[in-house]
Amino acid sequence: MNTENTKTLEELLKNYNPAPQEYDPEIDGGDEYLIRDQHLEEKERLKDVITKLKEKNRGDRKVRR
């Protein structure tokens, strides 16, 4: 192993403290899951709208797969 990398790693970890840190929702983005849920709900709503429009445009024609 290269001694330069070891010294650098030791210097980096010199002040390391493994104690748990406090969770702050404002800093850590505690409400991001709400934004994701809103996007998923909007996506489902838009999928329903598109499906209805396609069915309306299709009329009596059958869909070939």
FIMIBA-819144 format. One line per field, with one value per residue (C-alpha): residue in three letters; x, y, z; residue number from 0. Coordinates in nm, 2 decimals, padded with zeros to 4 digits, m for minus. Layout:
N
torfi c(ALA; ...)
X c(X; ...)
Y c(Y; ...)
Z c(Z; ...)
romi c(NUM; ...)
//
This chain:
65
torfi c(MET; ASN; THR; GLU; ASN; THR; LYS; THR; LEU; GLU; GLU; LEU; LEU; LYS; ASN; TYR; ASN; PRO; ALA; PRO; GLN; GLU; TYR; ASP; PRO; GLU; ILE; ASP; GLY; GLY; ASP; GLU; TYR; LEU; ILE; ARG; ASP; GLN; HIS; LEU; GLU; GLU; LYS; GLU; ARG; LEU; LYS; ASP; VAL; ILE; THR; LYS; LEU; LYS; GLU; LYS; ASN; ARG; GLY; ASP; ARG; LYS; VAL; ARG; ARG)
X c(00.00; 00.12; 00.23; 00.10; m00.26; m00.24; m00.12; m00.39; m00.65; m00.53; m00.54; m00.89; m01.02; m00.83; m01.14; m01.40; m01.66; m01.89; m02.16; m02.50; m02.59; m02.93; m03.19; m03.32; m03.60; m03.54; m03.18; m03.22; m03.52; m03.78; m04.07; m03.93; m04.14; m04.45; m04.33; m04.28; m04.63; m04.78; m04.60; m04.71; m05.07; m05.06; m04.91; m05.19; m05.45; m05.30; m05.28; m05.65; m05.72; m05.51; m05.68; m06.03; m05.93; m05.78; m06.10; m06.31; m06.10; m06.11; m06.48; m06.61; m06.29; m06.11; m05.75; m05.51; m05.22)
Y c(00.00; 00.35; 00.54; 00.87; 00.74; 00.60; 00.93; 01.11; 00.87; 00.90; 01.28; 01.27; 01.04; 01.22; 01.42; 01.15; 01.11; 00.80; 00.94; 00.97; 01.32; 01.49; 01.47; 01.81; 01.78; 02.13; 02.05; 01.69; 01.73; 01.56; 01.66; 01.52; 01.21; 01.44; 01.59; 01.24; 01.13; 01.44; 01.36; 00.99; 01.10; 01.35; 01.08; 00.84; 01.11; 01.20; 00.83; 00.80; 01.12; 00.99; 00.65; 00.80; 01.03; 00.73; 00.53; 00.82; 00.87; 00.49; 00.48; 00.14; 00.03; m00.27; m00.25; m00.49; m00.62)
Z c(00.00; m00.07; 00.24; 00.10; 00.08; 00.43; 00.57; 00.39; 00.51; 00.87; 00.84; 00.71; 00.98; 01.26; 01.36; 01.28; 01.55; 01.50; 01.74; 01.58; 01.46; 01.51; 01.24; 01.12; 00.86; 00.73; 00.65; 00.56; 00.33; 00.55; 00.33; 00.00; 00.02; 00.01; m00.32; m00.46; m00.35; m00.52; m00.84; m00.83; m00.77; m01.06; m01.28; m01.20; m01.27; m01.60; m01.70; m01.64; m01.84; m02.14; m02.12; m02.14; m02.43; m02.62; m02.56; m02.68; m02.99; m03.06; m03.07; m03.19; m03.36; m03.21; m03.10; m03.27; m03.07)
romi c(0; 1; 2; 3; 4; 5; 6; 7; 8; 9; 10; 11; 12; 13; 14; 15; 16; 17; 18; 19; 20; 21; 22; 23; 24; 25; 26; 27; 28; 29; 30; 31; 32; 33; 34; 35; 36; 37; 38; 39; 40; 41; 42; 43; 44; 45; 46; 47; 48; 49; 50; 51; 52; 53; 54; 55; 56; 57; 58; 59; 60; 61; 62; 63; 64)
//
